[in-house]
Amino acid sequence: MTWFNKQIRQLAGDCRGSVFVEYLLLLTIVGIGVIAGLATVRGSLLNELLELAEAIASLTP
């Protein structure tokens, strides 16, 4: 853990450190968006499959 802290402190003093933090924030926001989008797609797909199962069940006597 000390190596990681040392790297973070070194990057914080460097100009490139700010770019690293910006990319880290951007990736975090994109990651949260992807997770939320996939959860929405999962819910919609589940509803569609349930409706399809009900339609197939109503066709059989």
Backbone as CSV, one residue per row, in Angstrom:
resi,resn,N_x,N_y,N_z,CA_x,CA_y,CA_z,C_x,C_y,C_z
1,MET,0.819,-1.191,0.000,0.000,0.000,0.000,0.863,1.255,0.000
2,THR,2.039,1.167,0.539,2.891,2.350,0.599,3.374,2.757,-0.790
3,TRP,3.576,1.783,-1.675,4.000,2.115,-3.033,2.920,2.925,-3.741
4,PHE,1.670,2.523,-3.536,0.553,3.229,-4.158,0.468,4.655,-3.624
5,ASN,0.592,4.828,-2.324,0.551,6.164,-1.733,1.692,7.028,-2.254
6,LYS,2.865,6.425,-2.395,4.020,7.162,-2.908,3.776,7.617,-4.347
7,GLN,3.203,6.754,-5.165,2.905,7.108,-6.552,1.863,8.224,-6.628
8,ILE,0.847,8.157,-5.789,-0.197,9.185,-5.783,0.393,10.532,-5.373
9,ARG,1.233,10.536,-4.356,1.870,11.791,-3.926,2.777,12.348,-5.012
10,GLN,3.487,11.462,-5.703,4.369,11.914,-6.771,3.558,12.504,-7.920
11,LEU,2.457,11.874,-8.267,1.616,12.382,-9.342,0.907,13.677,-8.944
12,ALA,0.598,13.825,-7.658,-0.089,15.031,-7.203,0.806,16.259,-7.367
13,GLY,2.101,16.090,-7.216,3.018,17.207,-7.374,3.371,17.479,-8.816
14,ASP,3.090,16.553,-9.673,3.434,16.677,-11.085,2.222,17.187,-11.862
15,CYS,2.461,17.846,-12.968,1.375,18.334,-13.820,0.599,17.165,-14.419
16,ARG,1.283,16.066,-14.676,0.611,14.896,-15.247,-0.362,14.276,-14.258
17,GLY,-0.150,14.546,-12.972,-1.046,14.009,-11.953,-2.457,14.521,-12.107
18,SER,-2.593,15.778,-12.493,-3.935,16.332,-12.675,-4.634,15.666,-13.861
19,VAL,-3.875,15.349,-14.893,-4.450,14.656,-16.047,-4.889,13.257,-15.631
20,PHE,-4.091,12.606,-14.788,-4.440,11.277,-14.286,-5.745,11.328,-13.504
21,VAL,-5.892,12.323,-12.658,-7.109,12.456,-11.859,-8.304,12.728,-12.756
22,GLU,-8.124,13.545,-13.781,-9.223,13.821,-14.699,-9.662,12.557,-15.434
23,TYR,-8.704,11.777,-15.894,-9.046,10.516,-16.559,-9.717,9.552,-15.584
24,LEU,-9.255,9.536,-14.354,-9.847,8.660,-13.356,-11.301,9.052,-13.098
25,LEU,-11.569,10.339,-12.981,-12.952,10.798,-12.789,-13.813,10.490,-14.005
26,LEU,-13.258,10.686,-15.184,-14.004,10.397,-16.414,-14.352,8.912,-16.500
27,LEU,-13.389,8.062,-16.209,-13.656,6.622,-16.254,-14.667,6.199,-15.192
28,THR,-14.634,6.851,-14.040,-15.602,6.540,-12.993,-17.016,6.903,-13.442
29,ILE,-17.169,8.081,-14.026,-18.494,8.509,-14.493,-18.994,7.607,-15.610
30,VAL,-18.112,7.264,-16.539,-18.512,6.369,-17.634,-18.870,4.994,-17.089
31,GLY,-18.102,4.506,-16.134,-18.389,3.195,-15.539,-19.739,3.160,-14.855
32,ILE,-20.064,4.216,-14.110,-21.367,4.276,-13.444,-22.484,4.330,-14.481
33,GLY,-22.267,5.074,-15.560,-23.269,5.143,-16.625,-23.487,3.809,-17.300
34,VAL,-22.410,3.073,-17.528,-22.521,1.756,-18.166,-23.284,0.793,-17.257
35,ILE,-22.984,0.832,-15.968,-23.683,-0.060,-15.032,-25.169,0.268,-14.988
36,ALA,-25.500,1.554,-14.935,-26.917,1.948,-14.911,-27.611,1.567,-16.215
37,GLY,-26.930,1.756,-17.333,-27.513,1.385,-18.624,-27.754,-0.099,-18.745
38,LEU,-26.802,-0.895,-18.303,-26.976,-2.348,-18.361,-28.094,-2.823,-17.445
39,ALA,-28.249,-2.185,-16.300,-29.352,-2.553,-15.405,-30.691,-2.243,-16.056
40,THR,-30.778,-1.121,-16.757,-32.013,-0.762,-17.452,-32.312,-1.738,-18.585
41,VAL,-31.299,-2.083,-19.348,-31.477,-3.049,-20.448,-31.899,-4.402,-19.893
42,ARG,-31.312,-4.816,-18.774,-31.675,-6.097,-18.165,-33.145,-6.096,-17.770
43,GLY,-33.603,-5.016,-17.149,-35.006,-4.935,-16.736,-35.953,-4.961,-17.922
44,SER,-35.613,-4.225,-18.955,-36.468,-4.197,-20.148,-36.505,-5.555,-20.836
45,LEU,-35.364,-6.193,-20.948,-35.305,-7.512,-21.575,-36.081,-8.541,-20.770
46,LEU,-35.990,-8.465,-19.468,-36.740,-9.386,-18.619,-38.236,-9.202,-18.811
47,ASN,-38.689,-7.953,-18.872,-40.118,-7.696,-19.098,-40.577,-8.216,-20.457
48,GLU,-39.775,-8.017,-21.477,-40.136,-8.508,-22.814,-40.213,-10.032,-22.842
49,LEU,-39.266,-10.689,-22.200,-39.288,-12.151,-22.179,-40.470,-12.691,-21.378
50,LEU,-40.834,-12.001,-20.308,-42.014,-12.428,-19.550,-43.285,-12.266,-20.380
51,GLU,-43.398,-11.169,-21.124,-44.558,-10.984,-22.000,-44.599,-12.043,-23.103
52,LEU,-43.425,-12.404,-23.638,-43.370,-13.444,-24.656,-43.797,-14.794,-24.080
53,ALA,-43.354,-15.076,-22.848,-43.736,-16.343,-22.224,-45.250,-16.390,-21.984
54,GLU,-45.827,-15.267,-21.579,-47.281,-15.236,-21.367,-48.023,-15.405,-22.682
55,ALA,-47.504,-14.819,-23.777,-48.142,-14.958,-25.076,-48.079,-16.396,-25.562
56,ILE,-46.946,-17.050,-25.373,-46.805,-18.451,-25.791,-47.704,-19.339,-24.930
57,ALA,-47.779,-19.052,-23.646,-48.616,-19.852,-22.759,-50.095,-19.720,-23.116
58,SER,-50.502,-18.553,-23.604,-51.916,-18.374,-23.953,-52.275,-19.072,-25.263
59,LEU,-51.277,-19.397,-26.093,-51.549,-20.096,-27.350,-51.823,-21.568,-27.157
60,THR,-51.213,-22.175,-26.163,-51.394,-23.614,-25.945,-52.657,-23.842,-25.119
61,PRO,-53.394,-24.905,-25.442,-54.669,-25.170,-24.725,-54.450,-25.690,-23.332
